[in-house]
Amino acid sequence: MSRRLLEALIGKDEVICIVKDGSPDKLVSAQCSVDGADLGHLMITSGWATDDRAESAGFYELQEQAARTERVGMWKYR
């Protein structure tokens, strides 16, 4: 489901990413958007992604908590 949602959000539009951390010895951390909409925010508020607090320092923590509370996306089944 999360892949389908991400594909629908992107469509044929251009994805723009701002790299937050790109050390050669670790994964790249970036914030990506389409038409000015933050894809991380959209995915997490819809309940189909989680906030990686180790990488984001809790940037999306409130959005994830709201999705859990509202039982949307994957949280509907937990």
Biopython code that builds the backbone (N, CA, C, O; Angstrom):
import numpy as np
from Bio.PDB.StructureBuilder import StructureBuilder

atoms = [
    (1, "MET", "N", (0.800, -1.196, 0.000)),
    (1, "MET", "CA", (0.000, 0.000, 0.000)),
    (1, "MET", "C", (0.849, 1.271, 0.000)),
    (1, "MET", "O", (0.539, 2.233, -0.702)),
    (2, "SER", "N", (1.912, 1.264, 0.786)),
    (2, "SER", "CA", (2.715, 2.484, 0.851)),
    (2, "SER", "C", (3.358, 2.796, -0.498)),
    (2, "SER", "O", (3.473, 3.958, -0.888)),
    (3, "ARG", "N", (3.772, 1.752, -1.201)),
    (3, "ARG", "CA", (4.369, 1.985, -2.518)),
    (3, "ARG", "C", (3.338, 2.576, -3.473)),
    (3, "ARG", "O", (3.641, 3.501, -4.227)),
    (4, "ARG", "N", (2.129, 2.046, -3.441)),
    (4, "ARG", "CA", (1.069, 2.557, -4.316)),
    (4, "ARG", "C", (0.741, 4.014, -4.008)),
    (4, "ARG", "O", (0.551, 4.823, -4.916)),
    (5, "LEU", "N", (0.677, 4.340, -2.714)),
    (5, "LEU", "CA", (0.394, 5.724, -2.333)),
    (5, "LEU", "C", (1.512, 6.641, -2.819)),
    (5, "LEU", "O", (1.238, 7.702, -3.380)),
    (6, "LEU", "N", (2.759, 6.249, -2.610)),
    (6, "LEU", "CA", (3.886, 7.067, -3.040)),
    (6, "LEU", "C", (3.862, 7.271, -4.547)),
    (6, "LEU", "O", (4.080, 8.384, -5.026)),
    (7, "GLU", "N", (3.600, 6.210, -5.296)),
    (7, "GLU", "CA", (3.504, 6.331, -6.757)),
    (7, "GLU", "C", (2.378, 7.283, -7.151)),
    (7, "GLU", "O", (2.532, 8.072, -8.083)),
    (8, "ALA", "N", (1.246, 7.214, -6.448)),
    (8, "ALA", "CA", (0.108, 8.097, -6.754)),
    (8, "ALA", "C", (0.440, 9.550, -6.417)),
    (8, "ALA", "O", (0.066, 10.460, -7.157)),
    (9, "LEU", "N", (1.136, 9.767, -5.309)),
    (9, "LEU", "CA", (1.506, 11.135, -4.926)),
    (9, "LEU", "C", (2.474, 11.756, -5.922)),
    (9, "LEU", "O", (2.390, 12.944, -6.230)),
    (10, "ILE", "N", (3.384, 10.943, -6.415)),
    (10, "ILE", "CA", (4.397, 11.455, -7.353)),
    (10, "ILE", "C", (3.829, 11.585, -8.760)),
    (10, "ILE", "O", (4.052, 12.587, -9.439)),
    (11, "GLY", "N", (3.099, 10.571, -9.187)),
    (11, "GLY", "CA", (2.583, 10.581, -10.556)),
    (11, "GLY", "C", (3.727, 10.711, -11.538)),
    (11, "GLY", "O", (4.697, 9.956, -11.477)),
    (12, "LYS", "N", (3.616, 11.655, -12.430)),
    (12, "LYS", "CA", (4.680, 11.912, -13.409)),
    (12, "LYS", "C", (5.425, 13.209, -13.080)),
    (12, "LYS", "O", (6.191, 13.717, -13.898)),
    (13, "ASP", "N", (5.195, 13.731, -11.888)),
    (13, "ASP", "CA", (5.818, 14.985, -11.472)),
    (13, "ASP", "C", (7.274, 14.786, -11.065)),
    (13, "ASP", "O", (7.718, 13.668, -10.805)),
    (14, "GLU", "N", (7.989, 15.874, -11.017)),
    (14, "GLU", "CA", (9.394, 15.853, -10.623)),
    (14, "GLU", "C", (9.512, 15.816, -9.101)),
    (14, "GLU", "O", (8.854, 16.585, -8.400)),
    (15, "VAL", "N", (10.349, 14.921, -8.604)),
    (15, "VAL", "CA", (10.631, 14.831, -7.172)),
    (15, "VAL", "C", (11.891, 15.641, -6.895)),
    (15, "VAL", "O", (12.916, 15.461, -7.553)),
    (16, "ILE", "N", (11.802, 16.531, -5.919)),
    (16, "ILE", "CA", (12.946, 17.356, -5.525)),
    (16, "ILE", "C", (13.329, 16.970, -4.104)),
    (16, "ILE", "O", (12.489, 16.985, -3.204)),
    (17, "CYS", "N", (14.599, 16.624, -3.902)),
    (17, "CYS", "CA", (15.086, 16.208, -2.589)),
    (17, "CYS", "C", (16.195, 17.133, -2.109)),
    (17, "CYS", "O", (17.074, 17.534, -2.873)),
    (18, "ILE", "N", (16.130, 17.454, -0.839)),
    (18, "ILE", "CA", (17.186, 18.222, -0.188)),
    (18, "ILE", "C", (17.925, 17.254, 0.727)),
    (18, "ILE", "O", (17.354, 16.729, 1.682)),
    (19, "VAL", "N", (19.188, 17.027, 0.429)),
    (19, "VAL", "CA", (19.986, 16.081, 1.211)),
    (19, "VAL", "C", (20.326, 16.709, 2.555)),
    (19, "VAL", "O", (20.868, 17.811, 2.635)),
    (20, "LYS", "N", (19.986, 15.962, 3.617)),
    (20, "LYS", "CA", (20.267, 16.414, 4.980)),
    (20, "LYS", "C", (21.607, 15.882, 5.461)),
    (20, "LYS", "O", (22.355, 16.577, 6.148)),
    (21, "ASP", "N", (21.900, 14.639, 5.089)),
    (21, "ASP", "CA", (23.162, 14.012, 5.484)),
    (21, "ASP", "C", (23.512, 12.976, 4.432)),
    (21, "ASP", "O", (22.733, 12.061, 4.167)),
    (22, "GLY", "N", (24.659, 13.118, 3.847)),
    (22, "GLY", "CA", (25.052, 12.195, 2.796)),
    (22, "GLY", "C", (26.444, 11.652, 2.984)),
    (22, "GLY", "O", (27.229, 11.600, 2.037)),
    (23, "SER", "N", (26.761, 11.246, 4.200)),
    (23, "SER", "CA", (28.078, 10.694, 4.476)),
    (23, "SER", "C", (28.283, 9.418, 3.666)),
    (23, "SER", "O", (27.357, 8.621, 3.519)),
    (24, "PRO", "N", (29.489, 9.221, 3.140)),
    (24, "PRO", "CA", (29.753, 8.024, 2.341)),
    (24, "PRO", "C", (29.565, 6.720, 3.115)),
    (24, "PRO", "O", (29.294, 5.680, 2.514)),
    (25, "ASP", "N", (29.704, 6.763, 4.434)),
    (25, "ASP", "CA", (29.628, 5.541, 5.230)),
    (25, "ASP", "C", (28.240, 5.261, 5.814)),
    (25, "ASP", "O", (28.085, 4.328, 6.601)),
    (26, "LYS", "N", (27.223, 6.061, 5.438)),
    (26, "LYS", "CA", (25.876, 5.788, 5.934)),
    (26, "LYS", "C", (24.837, 6.132, 4.864)),
    (26, "LYS", "O", (25.163, 6.727, 3.837)),
    (27, "LEU", "N", (23.597, 5.753, 5.117)),
    (27, "LEU", "CA", (22.525, 6.034, 4.174)),
    (27, "LEU", "C", (22.326, 7.532, 4.017)),
    (27, "LEU", "O", (22.604, 8.304, 4.935)),
    (28, "VAL", "N", (21.850, 7.932, 2.869)),
    (28, "VAL", "CA", (21.563, 9.342, 2.620)),
    (28, "VAL", "C", (20.248, 9.693, 3.290)),
    (28, "VAL", "O", (19.261, 8.969, 3.155)),
    (29, "SER", "N", (20.233, 10.789, 4.003)),
    (29, "SER", "CA", (19.020, 11.303, 4.623)),
    (29, "SER", "C", (18.609, 12.542, 3.841)),
    (29, "SER", "O", (19.395, 13.477, 3.687)),
    (30, "ALA", "N", (17.364, 12.545, 3.343)),
    (30, "ALA", "CA", (16.909, 13.665, 2.526)),
    (30, "ALA", "C", (15.433, 13.936, 2.772)),
    (30, "ALA", "O", (14.688, 13.052, 3.194)),
    (31, "GLN", "N", (15.026, 15.158, 2.505)),
    (31, "GLN", "CA", (13.614, 15.540, 2.574)),
    (31, "GLN", "C", (13.170, 15.788, 1.139)),
    (31, "GLN", "O", (13.732, 16.633, 0.443)),
    (32, "CYS", "N", (12.153, 15.041, 0.701)),
    (32, "CYS", "CA", (11.725, 15.092, -0.698)),
    (32, "CYS", "C", (10.316, 15.640, -0.831)),
    (32, "CYS", "O", (9.466, 15.445, 0.038)),
    (33, "SER", "N", (10.089, 16.332, -1.944)),
    (33, "SER", "CA", (8.776, 16.923, -2.174)),
    (33, "SER", "C", (8.403, 16.846, -3.649)),
    (33, "SER", "O", (9.250, 16.679, -4.526)),
    (34, "VAL", "N", (7.100, 16.974, -3.884)),
    (34, "VAL", "CA", (6.533, 17.052, -5.231)),
    (34, "VAL", "C", (5.580, 18.236, -5.226)),
    (34, "VAL", "O", (4.679, 18.303, -4.390)),
    (35, "ASP", "N", (5.767, 19.157, -6.139)),
    (35, "ASP", "CA", (4.934, 20.365, -6.204)),
    (35, "ASP", "C", (4.855, 21.078, -4.857)),
    (35, "ASP", "O", (3.810, 21.621, -4.498)),
    (36, "GLY", "N", (5.953, 21.076, -4.117)),
    (36, "GLY", "CA", (6.013, 21.758, -2.827)),
    (36, "GLY", "C", (5.434, 20.975, -1.663)),
    (36, "GLY", "O", (5.495, 21.437, -0.524)),
    (37, "ALA", "N", (4.872, 19.796, -1.921)),
    (37, "ALA", "CA", (4.300, 18.969, -0.858)),
    (37, "ALA", "C", (5.353, 17.992, -0.344)),
    (37, "ALA", "O", (5.958, 17.262, -1.129)),
    (38, "ASP", "N", (5.571, 17.975, 0.958)),
    (38, "ASP", "CA", (6.565, 17.113, 1.605)),
    (38, "ASP", "C", (6.068, 15.667, 1.569)),
    (38, "ASP", "O", (5.068, 15.335, 2.206)),
    (39, "LEU", "N", (6.763, 14.814, 0.828)),
    (39, "LEU", "CA", (6.348, 13.422, 0.685)),
    (39, "LEU", "C", (6.402, 12.661, 2.010)),
    (39, "LEU", "O", (5.538, 11.824, 2.272)),
    (40, "GLY", "N", (7.384, 12.933, 2.832)),
    (40, "GLY", "CA", (7.465, 12.284, 4.141)),
    (40, "GLY", "C", (6.245, 12.608, 4.985)),
    (40, "GLY", "O", (5.645, 11.718, 5.587)),
    (41, "HIS", "N", (5.884, 13.868, 5.026)),
    (41, "HIS", "CA", (4.706, 14.312, 5.778)),
    (41, "HIS", "C", (3.447, 13.612, 5.268)),
    (41, "HIS", "O", (2.646, 13.110, 6.057)),
    (42, "LEU", "N", (3.279, 13.582, 3.960)),
    (42, "LEU", "CA", (2.086, 12.966, 3.372)),
    (42, "LEU", "C", (2.025, 11.467, 3.656)),
    (42, "LEU", "O", (0.962, 10.938, 3.980)),
    (43, "MET", "N", (3.148, 10.792, 3.538)),
    (43, "MET", "CA", (3.182, 9.352, 3.773)),
    (43, "MET", "C", (2.919, 9.021, 5.253)),
    (43, "MET", "O", (2.201, 8.070, 5.563)),
    (44, "ILE", "N", (3.498, 9.799, 6.143)),
    (44, "ILE", "CA", (3.345, 9.529, 7.576)),
    (44, "ILE", "C", (1.940, 9.882, 8.052)),
    (44, "ILE", "O", (1.348, 9.114, 8.811)),
    (45, "THR", "N", (1.389, 11.014, 7.633)),
    (45, "THR", "CA", (0.040, 11.379, 8.072)),
    (45, "THR", "C", (-1.014, 10.437, 7.509)),
    (45, "THR", "O", (-2.087, 10.291, 8.095)),
    (46, "SER", "N", (-0.726, 9.799, 6.387)),
    (46, "SER", "CA", (-1.673, 8.828, 5.826)),
    (46, "SER", "C", (-1.535, 7.464, 6.507)),
    (46, "SER", "O", (-2.352, 6.571, 6.282)),
    (47, "GLY", "N", (-0.505, 7.305, 7.338)),
    (47, "GLY", "CA", (-0.319, 6.069, 8.080)),
    (47, "GLY", "C", (0.437, 4.988, 7.334)),
    (47, "GLY", "O", (0.403, 3.824, 7.733)),
    (48, "TRP", "N", (1.121, 5.353, 6.254)),
    (48, "TRP", "CA", (1.847, 4.340, 5.470)),
    (48, "TRP", "C", (3.359, 4.499, 5.553)),
    (48, "TRP", "O", (4.088, 3.931, 4.741)),
    (49, "ALA", "N", (3.831, 5.266, 6.525)),
    (49, "ALA", "CA", (5.272, 5.391, 6.790)),
    (49, "ALA", "C", (5.432, 5.779, 8.252)),
    (49, "ALA", "O", (4.480, 6.229, 8.889)),
    (50, "THR", "N", (6.630, 5.604, 8.778)),
    (50, "THR", "CA", (6.918, 5.975, 10.162)),
    (50, "THR", "C", (8.070, 6.979, 10.194)),
    (50, "THR", "O", (8.862, 7.087, 9.258)),
    (51, "ASP", "N", (8.128, 7.692, 11.286)),
    (51, "ASP", "CA", (9.211, 8.656, 11.490)),
    (51, "ASP", "C", (10.442, 7.914, 11.996)),
    (51, "ASP", "O", (10.389, 7.278, 13.048)),
    (52, "ASP", "N", (11.536, 7.987, 11.270)),
    (52, "ASP", "CA", (12.799, 7.398, 11.720)),
    (52, "ASP", "C", (13.475, 8.424, 12.629)),
    (52, "ASP", "O", (14.261, 9.256, 12.178)),
    (53, "ARG", "N", (13.150, 8.342, 13.910)),
    (53, "ARG", "CA", (13.603, 9.357, 14.860)),
    (53, "ARG", "C", (15.128, 9.472, 14.940)),
    (53, "ARG", "O", (15.657, 10.544, 15.233)),
    (54, "ALA", "N", (15.826, 8.377, 14.682)),
    (54, "ALA", "CA", (17.290, 8.418, 14.711)),
    (54, "ALA", "C", (17.829, 9.325, 13.614)),
    (54, "ALA", "O", (18.871, 9.959, 13.781)),
    (55, "GLU", "N", (17.121, 9.386, 12.496)),
    (55, "GLU", "CA", (17.560, 10.220, 11.366)),
    (55, "GLU", "C", (16.920, 11.603, 11.377)),
    (55, "GLU", "O", (17.554, 12.589, 11.001)),
    (56, "SER", "N", (15.653, 11.674, 11.811)),
    (56, "SER", "CA", (14.915, 12.943, 11.691)),
    (56, "SER", "C", (14.878, 13.756, 12.972)),
    (56, "SER", "O", (14.390, 14.887, 12.973)),
    (57, "ALA", "N", (15.388, 13.195, 14.066)),
    (57, "ALA", "CA", (15.307, 13.845, 15.378)),
    (57, "ALA", "C", (13.849, 14.141, 15.742)),
    (57, "ALA", "O", (13.552, 15.144, 16.391)),
    (58, "GLY", "N", (12.947, 13.256, 15.316)),
    (58, "GLY", "CA", (11.531, 13.401, 15.648)),
    (58, "GLY", "C", (10.771, 14.427, 14.832)),
    (58, "GLY", "O", (9.712, 14.895, 15.250)),
    (59, "PHE", "N", (11.305, 14.780, 13.667)),
    (59, "PHE", "CA", (10.700, 15.817, 12.822)),
    (59, "PHE", "C", (9.230, 15.519, 12.501)),
    (59, "PHE", "O", (8.405, 16.432, 12.448)),
    (60, "TYR", "N", (8.911, 14.245, 12.288)),
    (60, "TYR", "CA", (7.539, 13.851, 11.935)),
    (60, "TYR", "C", (6.829, 13.126, 13.086)),
    (60, "TYR", "O", (5.807, 12.477, 12.866)),
    (61, "GLU", "N", (7.347, 13.228, 14.275)),
    (61, "GLU", "CA", (6.812, 12.469, 15.409)),
    (61, "GLU", "C", (5.334, 12.780, 15.668)),
    (61, "GLU", "O", (4.544, 11.862, 15.886)),
    (62, "LEU", "N", (4.956, 14.040, 15.649)),
    (62, "LEU", "CA", (3.562, 14.411, 15.906)),
    (62, "LEU", "C", (2.630, 13.879, 14.823)),
    (62, "LEU", "O", (1.514, 13.451, 15.117)),
    (63, "GLN", "N", (3.084, 13.905, 13.575)),
    (63, "GLN", "CA", (2.271, 13.380, 12.484)),
    (63, "GLN", "C", (2.063, 11.872, 12.637)),
    (63, "GLN", "O", (0.971, 11.361, 12.391)),
    (64, "GLU", "N", (3.123, 11.164, 13.044)),
    (64, "GLU", "CA", (2.987, 9.724, 13.242)),
    (64, "GLU", "C", (2.033, 9.428, 14.391)),
    (64, "GLU", "O", (1.195, 8.532, 14.285)),
    (65, "GLN", "N", (2.149, 10.166, 15.478)),
    (65, "GLN", "CA", (1.248, 9.954, 16.613)),
    (65, "GLN", "C", (-0.210, 10.201, 16.218)),
    (65, "GLN", "O", (-1.103, 9.470, 16.647)),
    (66, "ALA", "N", (-0.448, 11.222, 15.407)),
    (66, "ALA", "CA", (-1.813, 11.505, 14.948)),
    (66, "ALA", "C", (-2.335, 10.358, 14.090)),
    (66, "ALA", "O", (-3.488, 9.953, 14.238)),
    (67, "ALA", "N", (-1.513, 9.835, 13.206)),
    (67, "ALA", "CA", (-1.928, 8.709, 12.349)),
    (67, "ALA", "C", (-2.240, 7.483, 13.202)),
    (67, "ALA", "O", (-3.210, 6.772, 12.937)),
    (68, "ARG", "N", (-1.424, 7.235, 14.223)),
    (68, "ARG", "CA", (-1.677, 6.103, 15.129)),
    (68, "ARG", "C", (-3.003, 6.293, 15.870)),
    (68, "ARG", "O", (-3.820, 5.376, 15.953)),
    (69, "THR", "N", (-3.198, 7.495, 16.404)),
    (69, "THR", "CA", (-4.408, 7.795, 17.164)),
    (69, "THR", "C", (-5.657, 7.674, 16.291)),
    (69, "THR", "O", (-6.681, 7.148, 16.727)),
    (70, "GLU", "N", (-5.561, 8.168, 15.056)),
    (70, "GLU", "CA", (-6.700, 8.128, 14.127)),
    (70, "GLU", "C", (-6.853, 6.765, 13.465)),
    (70, "GLU", "O", (-7.824, 6.517, 12.749)),
    (71, "ARG", "N", (-5.873, 5.874, 13.713)),
    (71, "ARG", "CA", (-5.879, 4.509, 13.175)),
    (71, "ARG", "C", (-6.054, 4.505, 11.651)),
    (71, "ARG", "O", (-6.939, 3.838, 11.115)),
    (72, "VAL", "N", (-5.193, 5.262, 10.973)),
    (72, "VAL", "CA", (-5.209, 5.294, 9.513)),
    (72, "VAL", "C", (-4.044, 4.483, 8.962)),
    (72, "VAL", "O", (-3.059, 4.236, 9.657)),
    (73, "GLY", "N", (-4.171, 4.075, 7.709)),
    (73, "GLY", "CA", (-3.105, 3.314, 7.059)),
    (73, "GLY", "C", (-2.815, 2.021, 7.793)),
    (73, "GLY", "O", (-3.731, 1.281, 8.150)),
    (74, "MET", "N", (-1.533, 1.749, 8.018)),
    (74, "MET", "CA", (-1.155, 0.500, 8.679)),
    (74, "MET", "C", (-1.618, 0.448, 10.134)),
    (74, "MET", "O", (-1.738, -0.637, 10.703)),
    (75, "TRP", "N", (-1.877, 1.597, 10.736)),
    (75, "TRP", "CA", (-2.301, 1.637, 12.134)),
    (75, "TRP", "C", (-3.755, 1.180, 12.287)),
    (75, "TRP", "O", (-4.201, 0.901, 13.400)),
    (76, "LYS", "N", (-4.474, 1.104, 11.209)),
    (76, "LYS", "CA", (-5.858, 0.621, 11.242)),
    (76, "LYS", "C", (-5.920, -0.827, 11.721)),
    (76, "LYS", "O", (-6.906, -1.250, 12.323)),
    (77, "TYR", "N", (-4.871, -1.569, 11.451)),
    (77, "TYR", "CA", (-4.841, -2.994, 11.738)),
    (77, "TYR", "C", (-4.128, -3.350, 13.041)),
    (77, "TYR", "O", (-3.983, -4.532, 13.355)),
    (78, "ARG", "N", (-3.691, -2.376, 13.788)),
    (78, "ARG", "CA", (-2.923, -2.654, 15.021)),
    (78, "ARG", "C", (-3.713, -2.275, 16.245)),
    (78, "ARG", "O", (-3.230, -2.436, 17.366)),
]
sb = StructureBuilder()
sb.init_structure("model")
sb.init_model(0)
sb.init_chain("A")
sb.init_seg("    ")
for serial, (resi, resn, name, xyz) in enumerate(atoms, 1):
    if name == "N":
        sb.init_residue(resn, " ", resi, " ")
    sb.init_atom(name, np.array(xyz, "f"), 0.0, 1.0, " ", f" {name:<3s}", serial, name[0])
structure = sb.get_structure()
